[in-house]
Amino acid sequence: MKDANDKDKAWKVRKILNLFRQNIQQFGFFSTALSVDEMMVRFFGRTSLKQYLPCKPDRYGIKLWGLCAVNGYLFNLNVYCGKNDPSIGIHLLACALGSRVVLQMINPLLNGLSRKKLSDYHLYFDNFFTSPDLLIHLHKCGLRSTETVRKDRVKEKHEFAKNDPRGSYKVTCGITPITPVKRFSRAAQERVELGFPRAFSLYNNYMGGVDLHDFRCKKKLLNLLLQRNGLLNFFHE
């Protein structure tokens, strides 16, 4: 075919993706709390794009990367076409996969805002994407970020004993402020107030935007299928 591209596995939908991306970004990035994560589109057919993710509700399908606000609004997305996907940019191929994804997702944000305005934004992502080089680069760009990290990617490790009480935490350089939270205590058999690092609370509050978007898309699809089969009214009764 005329538009075929052997190097881009998603070439058949690339134009549609680019058009969709332009539409969702036309009003700018109006949310300052953003998260990067992966999504799955359920698919059982034959394609080299199909992935298996045991931790997702839809374990088999096509994996997408997404950038979302905390309310689930989608600002950017792309199809995962493999570790050496050239569509993310040749200059990023030397970076780790997680770093490439984050930089690709926030590229419109970095190019569209000044450093002063960029300081108003805060990016959240999990330990799949985290690397020291990425954090240093984001800091140099003026973009704040909060993320989790895998044990094998840090030199300093904090181990916890099995009998450590709930709410225990260990830090290297100190952490402030501390936010009070209520958790259930087995010893007291009631919810008690504990001191909790505020960075953890913010991460828990703002990290779920992509999962929320994924959930709403699947819920909308389910409603359309029920309407098509005349079953929606039955479930509402």
C-alpha positions in Angstrom: 0.0 0.0 0.0 1.0 3.6 -0.6 1.3 4.6 3.1 2.8 1.3 4.3 5.8 1.7 6.7 7.8 -1.4 7.6 9.5 0.4 10.5 6.2 1.5 12.1 3.9 -1.4 13.2 1.1 1.0 13.8 1.3 2.8 10.5 -2.3 1.9 9.6 -3.7 4.0 12.4 -0.9 6.6 12.7 -2.7 9.3 10.8 -5.8 8.8 13.0 -3.8 8.8 16.1 -2.0 12.1 15.1 -5.4 13.7 14.3 -6.9 12.5 17.6 -3.8 13.8 19.5 -4.2 17.3 17.9 -7.9 17.4 19.0 -7.3 16.5 22.6 -4.4 18.9 22.9 -6.1 21.9 21.2 -7.0 23.5 24.6 -3.6 23.0 26.1 -2.6 21.2 29.3 -5.2 22.7 31.6 -4.5 20.3 34.5 -1.2 20.8 36.5 -1.2 17.3 38.0 -0.4 14.7 35.3 0.3 11.0 35.4 1.9 8.6 32.9 0.9 5.0 32.8 0.0 2.1 30.5 -3.4 1.0 29.2 -4.7 -2.1 27.5 -7.1 -2.5 24.7 -8.6 -6.0 24.8 -7.8 -7.9 21.6 -7.5 -11.6 21.0 -6.7 -11.6 17.2 -3.4 -12.1 15.5 -1.1 -9.1 15.5 2.5 -8.5 16.4 1.3 -5.7 18.7 -0.5 -8.0 21.1 0.9 -8.0 24.6 0.3 -9.9 27.8 0.1 -8.0 31.1 -0.9 -10.3 34.0 -1.5 -7.3 36.4 -4.2 -5.7 34.2 -7.9 -6.6 34.1 -7.5 -7.1 30.3 -4.4 -9.3 30.2 -4.3 -9.8 26.5 -4.5 -6.9 24.0 -2.7 -3.9 22.5 -0.8 -1.8 25.0 -1.0 2.0 24.9 0.9 4.7 26.8 -1.1 7.5 28.2 -0.7 10.9 29.8 -3.8 11.9 31.9 -5.1 14.4 34.4 -6.3 13.2 37.8 -9.9 13.3 36.5 -9.0 10.9 33.7 -8.8 13.5 30.8 -6.4 12.2 28.2 -3.7 14.6 27.0 -1.5 12.2 25.0 -1.2 8.6 23.9 0.7 6.2 21.7 0.6 2.6 20.7 3.4 0.4 22.1 5.2 -1.0 19.0 8.2 -2.6 20.8 11.4 -1.5 22.5 13.0 -0.2 19.3 9.9 1.7 18.0 11.3 4.5 15.8 8.0 6.5 16.1 9.1 7.9 19.5 12.1 9.6 17.9 15.6 8.5 16.9 17.2 10.7 19.5 15.5 8.8 22.3 16.4 5.3 21.3 19.5 5.4 23.5 17.4 5.9 26.6 15.7 3.3 28.7 12.2 2.3 27.6 10.5 3.9 30.6 12.3 7.1 30.1 11.5 7.2 26.4 7.8 6.8 27.1 7.7 9.6 29.7 9.7 12.0 27.5 7.5 11.2 24.5 4.3 11.8 26.5 5.4 15.1 27.9 7.1 16.4 24.8 4.2 18.7 23.8 4.2 20.1 27.3 8.0 20.7 27.3 7.9 22.4 23.9 4.7 24.4 24.5 5.5 26.1 27.8 8.3 28.2 29.2 10.4 27.0 32.1 8.5 29.4 34.5 5.1 28.0 33.5 6.4 24.5 33.5 7.2 24.8 37.2 3.5 24.8 37.9 3.1 21.3 36.7 3.8 18.0 38.6 4.3 14.6 36.9 3.5 11.3 38.5 4.6 7.8 37.3 5.4 4.4 38.8 8.6 2.4 39.1 8.4 1.0 35.6 9.4 4.4 34.2 11.7 5.6 37.0 15.5 6.0 36.3 18.1 8.4 37.8 18.8 9.9 34.4 15.1 10.7 33.8 14.7 12.4 37.1 17.8 14.5 36.5 16.5 15.5 33.1 13.1 16.5 34.4 14.7 18.5 37.1 16.8 20.4 34.6 13.7 21.1 32.5 12.0 22.6 35.6 9.3 19.9 35.8 8.5 18.5 39.2 7.9 14.8 39.6 7.0 12.2 42.1 7.4 8.5 41.5 8.1 5.1 43.0 11.4 3.2 42.4 12.4 -0.4 42.2 14.8 -1.9 44.7 17.4 -2.8 42.1 17.6 0.8 40.8 18.8 2.5 44.0 21.9 2.0 46.1 20.3 2.8 49.5 17.8 0.2 50.6 15.4 0.4 53.6 14.3 -3.0 54.9 11.3 -3.4 57.2 10.8 -6.2 59.8 7.6 -8.2 59.7 6.7 -6.9 63.2 7.1 -3.2 62.4 3.9 -1.4 63.2 1.6 0.0 60.5 2.6 3.5 59.4 6.4 2.8 59.8 8.7 4.5 57.2 12.4 5.1 56.8 14.1 7.9 55.0 17.7 8.9 54.2 17.6 12.7 54.1 14.6 13.5 56.1 11.1 14.2 54.8 8.6 17.0 55.5 5.8 17.7 55.8 4.0 14.8 57.6 0.3 14.4 56.9 -2.1 12.7 59.4 -4.1 9.8 58.0 -6.4 7.3 59.6 -5.8 3.6 59.2 -7.2 0.5 60.9 -5.2 -0.8 63.8 -5.4 -4.5 64.7 -4.1 -3.9 68.2 -6.7 -1.2 68.9 -9.4 -2.7 66.7 -10.3 0.7 65.4 -9.1 3.4 63.0 -6.2 5.4 64.5 -4.4 8.5 63.3 -0.9 8.0 61.9 1.8 10.3 60.6 2.3 9.8 56.9 4.7 11.5 54.5 2.8 14.0 52.4 4.6 12.9 49.2 3.0 9.5 49.5 -0.4 11.0 50.0 0.0 13.2 46.9 1.2 10.3 44.8 -1.8 8.2 45.8 -4.2 11.0 45.1 -2.8 12.0 41.6 -1.4 8.8 40.1 -4.6 7.1 39.1 -5.6 9.3 36.1 -4.7 6.8 33.4 -6.4 4.0 35.2 -9.5 6.1 35.6 -9.5 7.0 31.9 -9.1 3.3 31.1 -12.0 2.3 33.4 -14.4 4.9 31.9 -13.6 3.8 28.3 -14.4 0.2 29.2 -17.6 1.3 31.0 -18.7 3.4 28.0 -18.0 0.4 25.7 -20.0 -1.9 27.9 -23.0 0.5 27.9 -22.8 0.7 24.1 -22.9 -3.1 23.8 -25.8 -3.3 26.2 -27.7 -0.7 24.3 -27.1 -2.5 21.0 -28.4 -5.7 22.4 -31.3 -4.1 24.2 -30.1 -5.1 27.6 -29.3 -1.8 29.3 -32.9 -1.2 30.5 -33.0 -4.7 31.9 -30.0 -4.0 34.1 -31.3 -0.7 35.3 -34.7 -2.1 36.5 
